[in-house]
């Protein structure tokens, strides 16, 4: 048996998806706008080029580079998971899958807020996710929607490219649920890998505790999704 939720037609969903993920990082953008406005380069790094610059951690801090990398990357990772959750709106889902969707939503949205709060408290840049202020002004018109938006391609474990996200969104109803579960399994596996690194190398007690919680909860969800797939 399947459940159907009636929603407006899915038109221009690529833009809708990017707007959702950007909205989830609203607190992040509020922090980043000031730095983005410094054209002379005097502002702090926005996070999009974090990989090219060392994380600056004061010697007296109760957190370390692993904590910063974990929070920075997981904000982006969670935002993409929630964009995938949003894609299920209006789709015919089995009840167990619909319940899983809401379980992921209710867990990861508050975790984004928590990690944004940590980065702000640590005086670290909050990362852009999608359609952020800094990347929205790209002059070459790149991005899947042609608006200069940031491509979601990433070397983060389990992170999907824009092409993969668009393909999922355009999947016919007959195959959507299976494709969504397969992608979310891979996404969760990446999150678990990132969280295991933080649990082993992090210093901030709260960040390590969240990482351990992610390992436990998302590992359980992976097993649940594999069962739903019949794997």
N, C-alpha and C positions, 0 to 999 in steps of 0.2 A: 504494500500500500504506500502511496506517496502523499505528501502534503503539498498544497499549492498556496502560495501567498500572492495576492493580487497587488501589483504595484504598477506605477507608470511605466510606459514602454521604455526599453533600454536603447535610447538614442543618444549618440555622442557619448558613449559610456567611457571611452578612454579619458576624456576630459573630466567626467564625473569622478572616475576612480582617482585621478591625480588630485582633484580638489578635496576629496575625502582625506587622503593621506596627508595632504598639506594642512588640512584643518586639524588633524590629530596632533600635528606638531605646532599648533598655534603659539603655545608658550615658547617653543624653541625659536620661532621666527621673531617673536617680540624681543627676545634677547639678542638675536643676530642682526636686526635691522640697523642698529647704531653702527656696528662695525662695518656693515655693508655700505653705509653711506660715506665712508672715508675713502675718497678717490685717490688720496696720496699714498695709500697702502699703510697708513699708520695704525689702522684698526687691527683687531685681533683676527686670527685665522677663523674662517667660517666653518671649517670642518670638512669641506669638499676637497681640500688639498691637504688634509690631515696626514695622509700617508707620506707626503714629501717633507714634512716638518716634524721634528721631535716634539713629543708632548712635554710641556713645561710643568713640572711638579715641584713645589717648594720643599726644601729639605725637611721642614718641620711638619709637613702634611701627614694626615692619618690615612692617606690614600696613595696609590702608586700608579704607574703608567698603565699597568694591566687593567686597573679599575676604570681609568678614563677611556681606554680603547674599548673595553666591554660595553660601557654605557653608550659611548658614541656610536658604535656599530649596531648595537641592539636596538637603539631608537629607530634607526633606518630599517632594520630587519623586521621589527614588530610592525612598523607602519605599512610595509609591503604586505605582511600577513593580513592586516586589517583591510587593505585594499582588496585582497583575495576574498575575504569574508564578505565585503560589500558586493562582490560580483554574484553572490548567491541570491541576491534580492530578485524576486520574481521567477526564480527557477523552481522546477519540481524536484524536491529532495525527499529522500527517505526520512522518516521521523528521526532515526538515529543520527543521520548526517545533519539534519536541521538542529538537533540538540548540540552536536559537536560544534557547529558554527557559532552558536550563541555562547558556548563554553569558551571558545577561543577569543571571541570578542570581549567577554566580561573579564577575562584574565589579562589580555595584552594591552588594552587601552589604559587601565590604571598603571600598568608597569611602565608604559611610555612616560606618563606624567611623573612617576617616581624617578626615572632615570634623568629626565630633563631637570628636575629639582636638584639632583646630585651634581650634575654638570654645572649648573648655575652656582650652587654653593661652593663648588671647587674652583670657581672662576675659570672654567674651561668653556670653549666655544660649543654651542649646541649645533648639531649637524643639520644640514638641509636634508629633506627627504625627497619630495618631488614638487615641482612647480614652485620652488622656493624663491625668495626675493633676489638672491644673487644670480641664480642661473636663469631666471625669467628674462633677464636683460641681454642674453646672448645675441650678438648681432648677426650670426651666420644662419639663423633660422633653423638650427638643428633641433632634434628632438622628434619623437614620433608623432606629435600633434602639429608639428610645423611652427610652433610658437616659441621655439628657443628653450623649451623645457629640458630638464636634465634627464639623460638616459639612465635607466635603472640598471644597466649592465654593471656588474660588480664582481670582484674576486672574493667577496664575503661568502663563506660557506652557505649553500642553500639559497642564495639570492637569485631571483629570476630576472632575466633581461626584459626590457620593454617588449621585445618581440614575443617572448613567451607569455607575458601577461596579456598582450593583445590577442594572441591566439586562443588563450583560455577564455577570454571575454567573448570572443566570436564563436566559440564552440557551440554546435547545435545542442538543444536540450537533451537529445538522446545520449550524447556522450559527455555532457558537461560534468555530471557528478563524478564519474570515474576519473576524468582528467583532473578535476579539482582535487580529489583525494590524492592522486598520485603526486601532484605538484606540492600539496601541503605536506605530504610525508617527507619529500626531499627538503622542503623549507624547514620543517621541524628538525630534521637531522642536522642541518646546518646550525640551527640555533643551539641544539644540544652540544655540538662540537665547540661553539664559541663559549657557551656557559661552562663547559668542563675546563676550558683554558682559564677562565676567570676563577673558578673554584680552586684551581691548583696554584695560581699565580697572584691572585688579588690580595689586597691588604685591607680594604675597607670592609668591615664586618657585615654591614647591610648589603653591600654589593655582592659579596661572596654568598650571603644567605639567599639573595634573589637568584643568583646563578645556580645554586644547588636546587632551589625550588623549580627553576626552569628545566633542569635536567630531569627531575622526577616527573613533573607534570607533562612535559612534552614527550618524554619517552613513553609514558602511559598512553598519550594520545596517538603516537606513532603506532603502537600495537593495536589500538582500537581501529585506526584507519586501515591498517593492513588486514585486519579481520573483516572489515566492511568490503574491502577489495577482494576478499577471498584468497589473499596471499599467504 
